[in-house]
Amino acid sequence: MKQYRGLAFGLSLLLVIGLGSTPVPAQTATELQGQVVAEVDPFLLFRNLARVDEEGFAELAETLILDSLDDLLEQVEIPPGTVPNWATGFAQYFVETYAPDIADQVSQEIICRGREKPEAYVDILESLPFDRELLDEFLVLDRETILGLIPDLPGDLSNLLGSVLPSTIDLTQLPMAGATVMALNNQNRMLAAVVANSEGMFTLRLPSGTVRLRISKPGYKTSVVTLGEALAAGGRLALVPNDGTLRGRINGPRNRILAGAGAPVQVVTADGEPMAQANFLGMYSMSGIKPLLPGLFGGIGLHTAVVDIPGYELERENVLFLASNATKNFQLREAALIGDLTGRVTARPFSLGNFLGILPVDPIVADLFDDLFGEENAEVVKELLFAPRSVAGADVETASGAYAGTTDECGRYRIEDIPVGSNYGVNFAKTPNERTEEGVEIKAGRTTELDVCLDNGRLRGQLIFSSGNARGRVQLRRSGTQVAEQATNSSGAYDFGELSLSTGDYDVRIQQCTRTFLGACTQYTTRVSNLPDQQSIKACTTSTLNLNCASESDTWTCTPQP
């Protein structure tokens, strides 16, 4: 773990750090003793690290996430009675039979997504039940580790840092030295004030009539809390840095000014992806960029800015914010008449097959995950598990065969320096039965994304009838012709995953079965009311259509469930 702590320090050296972790003393009715801190979101720190060193962070994140995934799967072995009776008997069979397959599939999907976009690792970290001990180990640094991680540190500076740095630094809660805490009455008139010491600690005498506190520090947003809120928090008061401002200049070749709508700058990693246009001098400025990490005189951190102007090479740069401000000048180059093509090749989602050769396992697992892990955790694992599978070793080439590539273990490919053109045919193939062709436009100086699927779509769902009988049949029709029909199981579940459905729109019709064995169905519906006329089936994705049906004479009124 320690090999990655240097990344954290590289971003955190300018943070306001305390000289200890003194506990917050108790308070009385006439005075408040507490501490002003900046509470750092660890995942915000991780996002900054991902932008600093994508390769190093990817290795770190794989370790953290896979450890969390192992912990998650271990939760399957639970005491009886904590999940519905139907699930407890299946749990042990499920673990012994499928847990290794699930772990392998989810791990591979996590690794592939993170390599493609390192910040995707952070999204998954935030969604899984994260191991707090790992997180605490990563974010609590000692003085010797910090000094040892700074390469070629001069002796004088090492001695200086060694004298001012605390023995340990907790990056999740940073003391705000010099913050001002004011006592206010109902008219927001200041009754008393105190300045926090080097550890962010303060003692504030509370005059009669104090109802709220105002906490302020240059570079940080002023915070106002009620006295009751401050007491309930044990005197711990938090500040957040100001939003960031980015400014700079855009020049073309030979320092030509690029202005107006043709010269946009966009911060693609900030909330809302804010954008600004260059003025007639080629200058641009935008504010309200957040979030930033707390630091000296305000916020610090990294964001990614992009300038995308037709005819010029795309510029994508990391921008460092200090004291909530950043400057970035862009020098654009004319694009050559070539471009790159990249993307991902996938196939049918992973399937666990049938339970005891009878019932499809995937719907059972989906319900079981909700009960075992809780719905939020389960949704993450299910989405990763049943995502389209990466196709490694697929051949990719233009129709002429002049430009070609092969997908890696994550199904990614890249073909460079293709002459520009508006209608390139690109062939994708793994086997004679797994192939497709797509058209694409190659633009000058740009990388075009083209993701394809070598397999067809999938439709599944559940029927619930007002009569209480869950058995039924689902019929798919296309352009007036029946293309598939399937009986539901005892729970009303159906799944057209193995029928190689062509992508497109289908009419959905249903029957209700009046006997306990499959195939004995009456009241065949010629019309289904209150249902979208068509269910769209897309390549490489699973469409879910759950129907709640009530009888109306010879037809069924079905309402899709969310």
N, C-alpha and C positions, 0 to 999 in steps of 0.2 A: 503494500500500500504506500510506503513512504516514497517510492520513486515518483509518485504522482503529486505529492504534496507541494513540490516546487511550483507546479502550475497554480495551485491555490494561492501560494504566497505571491506569485508574480502579479496577481490581480488584487491582492489584499494588502500589499505593503503600504499603500497610501490610506488605508482605512484608519479611522479613529479607533485606537485600541486602548483598553483600560490597563491599569497596572495591577490588576488582581480580580478576583471574583468574590468580593466580600458579600456575605448574605445581607439582604435588606432587613434592617432592624424593624421592630414593631413600632406602631405609631399610637399616639394618644389622641384625645379629642381636641387638644389645643395645639398640637404640632404634627406635622407629617414628615417622617423620615423615609427617604426612598432613593431611587436611582433612575437616571434618564439613560435609555439605551436606544440603539438602532437595531431592530430585530431583522436579521438577514434571512431571507428565504433561501434555504440551502439549494433548492432546485434552480433558483435564479443564478446562484453562484455556479452551478453545474452548466447552465446554458452559456455563461461567459467562458467557462473552461472549454466547452465544445468549440467555441469560435476561435480560441487561442491555439489549440493543438488538436486537430480533429483525430489524427491517428492515435495519439496517446490517450485521449479521452475515450475513444472507442474501446480500447483494451480495458480501461478502467470500468467503463459502463457495463461491458459484457460480464465482468466478474460480479459487480454489484447486482445486476438484474438477475443473473442466473442463480446467485445465492438466494435472492428473494423468491425466485420461481421454485426452487427446491423446498423452501419453507412453506410455500403455498400448497404444493402437492402433498406435503406431509400432513396437511390438515384434513386430508381425506380420511385418515384413520382417526375417527372420532368416536366418543362414547355413544352407545345406543340411546335413542330417545331425543337426541338433539336435532334430528332431522325426521321427516315423515317416515312411518314404518316401511313404506315401500322402498325407500332409499337405503336404509341401513343394511339390508341383506345384500344389496347389489354393490355396496361400497367396496367391500373387500375384494370381490371378484373384479371390479373395475380397476382397483389399484394394481392388483397382481397382473392383470391382462393388458391394460392399456396405458397405465401411467408412464412407462418408459417411452412409448410412442408419442404420447402427448408432450412430454418434456423435450424430446428431440425435435419435434415439429415446431413447438413454440420457441425453443432456443434458436433454431435456424432462422425463423422469421424475425426474431428480435435482432439478431446479428446482421441480417441482410438489410433491414430497415435502417439500422444505425449506421452502417457503412455508407449507405446512400445519402443519409442526412443525419449527421451526428445528434442534432437536437431531438430527433425522434427517440433516441435513447432516454432523454429526460422525460418526454411525454409518458413513456412506459414506466419509468421509475416512479413518477407521481401517481400512476394508476394502480400499481401493485402495492400490497402490504409490505412496505419497505422495512428492512432490518435497521432499526434505529441505532444499534450498537456499531454497525458498519459506518453509518452516517456520522455518528459522534466521533469515531476514531479518525475519520477523514477530515473533519472540520475543527478539531482541537489540536493545535500545533504547540510544540515546545520550542523554547528559545534556541537550543542547540541545533535542532532540526532545521529551523529557519536559517540560521547563519550558515550551516553546512550546505544548504541548497542553493545559495547565491554564488554563481561562478565568479572567480577572480575578484572576490570582495577585498578591497584595500584594507590593510590592518587598522588604520585610524577609523575608518567607517565601521569596521567590525566591532571595534571597542566601543564606539559611540552607540551603535544599535544594541550591543550587549548590555549597556548601562541603562538604556531607556525601555527596552522591551521587557514585558512581564515574563515570568517563567513559563506560563502557558497562555495561549490566546484562543478564545472560543469565538470562531467566526460567525456563529449564529446569533450572538448577542453582544454588540459592541458598545462599550460605555461612551456616552456623549459628554466629554469634558467641555466645560464652558457654556453648557445649555442654561437658559434662564427659565426659572419656574416662578410664575406670578399667581398670587391669590386674588380672585375677582369676586365682586358682589353681583347682585342681580342686575345692576346697571352697567356691568362690565367695567367698573372702575377698579383700578389696581389698589389693593389694600396692603400688600406686602410682596416682596420679591427676594429671590436668592439665586446665586449662580452655582451650578454643579462643579464639584472639584475634578481632579484628574481622573478619578474613577467613575465619574458621573453621579457621585453620591451628593445628597443635599439634605438639609434639615430646614423646614419652612414652618415658622410660627404662624398659626392660623387665626387672624383677627376675627372678632365676632362679625357675622354676616358673610363669611366666605362660602360661596356656593359652587364655584368652579375654578379650574386651574388652566392657565395658558402656558404652554411649553414652546420655546422658540430657540433657534440657533441659526446663525447665518448659513445659507446653503440648504436649509431644510424647511419643509412645510410646517407652518405653525399649527400646533395641535391644541384643541380645547376639550377638556374632559370635565365632567362633574366631580365634585369632591367625593361623592359616594362611589363613583367608578374608580377613582384613584385609591380609595381605601380598600375597595374590593380586590384590586390588583396588587395589594401589598406594597403600594407606593412605587411600583415599577411603571414608568411612563415611557412611551415609545415615540420615536420620530422617524419620518421617512424622508429621503432626499427629494429635492426639487426635480421636476421634469427636466429633461435635457434639451439643449438647443444645438442644432447642427447648422453650420454655415460654411460657405466656401465659394469656389469659382469653377466654371466649366470652360475649358479652352479646347478648340479643335487643332488640327495640324497648323503649324506655323503661327501658333498663338491666336488663331482666328476666334473671335468671340461667338459663342453659341448661346442663343437667348430664346426666351419665350416658350411656347408649348412644345417646341422641338427639343428642349433641353430639360427633361424632368429628372429629378433625383428622388429616389424612393428608399426608405429605410425598411427593408423587408422583414427584419426581425423584431420590430417594435409593434406594439398593439395598434391595430388598424392600418399598419403599413403606410404611415404618412408620406406625403409626396409634396415637393416644392418645385416651382419652375424658376429657371434663371431669368434675371431681368435683362435690360438692354445692355448692361455692362458684363453680362455673363455671370453675375453674382446670384447666389441663392441663399435662403435662410428658412429654417423651419424650427418650431418649438413644440412643446408638449410631448416630447419623446420619452416614453417610459416603458418598463421600469428600469431604474438604475440601482446599483449597489451603493450603500452609504460609504462616504469617504471624506477626506479632508476638504472643508468648505463646500460640501454638497455631495452629489452623486458621481460615481465612477462606473466604468463598465465598457463592454464592447457591444456594438451593433454592426450589422452588415448593410451597407448602402450600395445601391445599384443605379447605374446610368445606362439607359437603353435607348439609343437614338438610331433610327434607320440610316444605313450607310456608314456607320462607325462600329468598331468592335465594342462589344458589350463590356462595361467596366463593373466589376464586383469587388468591393474592398471592405475589410474590417475597419471600423472607426472607433478610436479610443476616446471616451468621455472622461474629462477631469474637471472637478468642480462644476459638474452638470453642463459643461460646454465642450464642443468638439469642432474642429476645423478640418475640412477635407476638400482639397482641390483635385479636379479630374482633368487629365490631359488625354483627350481622345485621339484615336488613330483611325484613319479610313480603313474600312473593311475590305479585304480581298474578296474576289468573287467565288469564295468557297465557304462551306459550312460543315458542321459536324452533325451526326445523327446518333442519338443514344436512347435508351429505354429499357424496359424490362419485359421478358417473355414469361408468361405464366400458363398454368393449365388448371384442370379441375381441382377444386379444393380437396384437402386431405379428408379422408373418410375412415371412420373406425370400423365400418362393415356392419355385420348383423350380430345381435346378441343371441347366442345359442342357435344361430342359423335361422332365426325366425324374425325378430323385430329389428329394425334399423337402430343402431346404437346412438347415432348423432343426436336425435331429438331427446333420447333418454339422458344422455350426457349433459345436454343443455339445461334440462330441468335439475339434474343432480348438482351441477356446478352452482346454480343459484342457492340451493339448500346448504351445500357444504361450505362455500366461500363467502356467501353474501352476494347480492346482485351486482354491486359495483365491481368487486374483484373478479367475479365470474365473467362479466362482460368483456373485460380486457383479455382474459385467457381464451374465451370462446372466439373472440374476433381474430386473435392471432392464430389459434388452432385451425379454424375453418377458413382462413384467408386463402386466396388462390396460391397454388404451389409454384415455387420457382422452378423453371426449366433450365437446367444446366446443359451445356454442350449443344445447344440448338444452333443451327446454321442461319445466318442472316446475310442476305446479299441483295443488291439491286437487280432489277429484272435483266439488265445487260450482263450482270456478273462482274462488272468492272470494280465494284466496291463491295467488300464482304467482311464479316466478322463472326465471332462465336460467343455465345453467352457464357458467363462465369458461373460459379456455384450458386450465386444469388439470382441467376437469370438475367443479369445485366449485360448489355453489349454497348460498344461504342465504335463508330466508324468515322474517321476524320478526313477532312480535306476533300469533301465531295463538291463538285461544281454546282453552283446554284441552279435551281430548276423548280418549276411549279407542279410537276406531276411525275414524281419518281415512283415507280412501282418497286416495292420491297417485299421479297419473299422470306418467310420464316418457316423453318422445318426442323423437326426432331426425328420423326419417323415418317414413312409414307402416309400414315393415317393421322399424323399430327402436323398439320401445316396450315398456313394461311397467307394471304397477300394483302398488303395495305398500300394506299397511295399517300405520298407526303410531299410537302414543299420544303426545299432546302434554301435557307436565306443566308445572305452574305454576312460573315462574321458572327453567326449565331449557332447555338446548339439546339437542335430541334428534338423534342421529346416525343417518342412514339412507343407506347406500350401496347402489346398485343397479347391475345389469349389463343392457345392452341387447342382449346376445348370449348364445348358449348355450355349453355347456361343450366340452371337448376332451379326448381320450384318446389317448395315444401310449405307445410302449414298444418292447421288443425281445424276440424269441424266440430262445432258444439251445437246440438239440436235442443230445442225447447222441450222435447219429449223426454230428454234424459238419455236417449240412446245415442251413443257416440259413433257407432259404426256407420259407414257410408261409402260412397264411391265418388271420385272426382274425375271429371272428364275434361280434357283440354281439346279445344277446337280451334282451327286456324283457317280463315277464309271459308267458313262453313263446313269444313271437313274435320272429322275426329282424327287426332294424331296420337293421343295417349289416353289411357284410362287406368285408374288404380284404386284398389280398396284401401280404406283406412284401417289402422289397427284398433285395438280395444279402447284406446284413449282418443280416437278420432284423428290421429296423426297420419299424414301422407307425405311422401317424398318422391319426386320425379328425378332424383339425382342420377339414376343409372340408365336413363333412356336417351341420353345424348340429344337433348332438345336443341333445335336451332334457335338462335337468338331472334327476338321479335316480340310481337304482341299476340296474346292468346285469349280466346273466350273461355270462361270457366263455368262449368255446369256441375251440378251435384245430384246424387240420389241419397235417400236414406234407406239403410238395410233394416228390415223388420224382424230378421231372425238372427240367431247368435253365430251362425257360420257364414263365412264369406261367400259372396256371389248371389245371395238371396235378397234382392233389393226390389222394392216397389216404389210407386210414386215418382217415376222418372221425371225430372224437371225439364220442361221445354223452355223455361224462362226463369232467371234468377233476378229478383228485384233488389233495389237499393244496393247494388254492387257495381263498381266500375265495369264498363263493358269489356275492358281488356286488361289483362295482367301482363306487364312487360317483363320479359326474361332477357337478361343481359349476359353477355359472355363472361365466364369466369366468376360470376357472382351468384350468391344464393338469394333468391327472392322469397320472401315469406308472406303467405296469405292465410291468415286465420279468419274463419267465418263463424259468426254466431247466427243461427238460423231459427226462424219461427214459421210454423205452418200457416198457410193461407190457402184454403181449398186445395187445388191441385198443384199449387206452386209453393216455392219456399221463398220467404223474405230473408235475405242474408245481409248482415251488416259486417263489414270488415272490422276486426279488432285491431287496436293499435299494437 
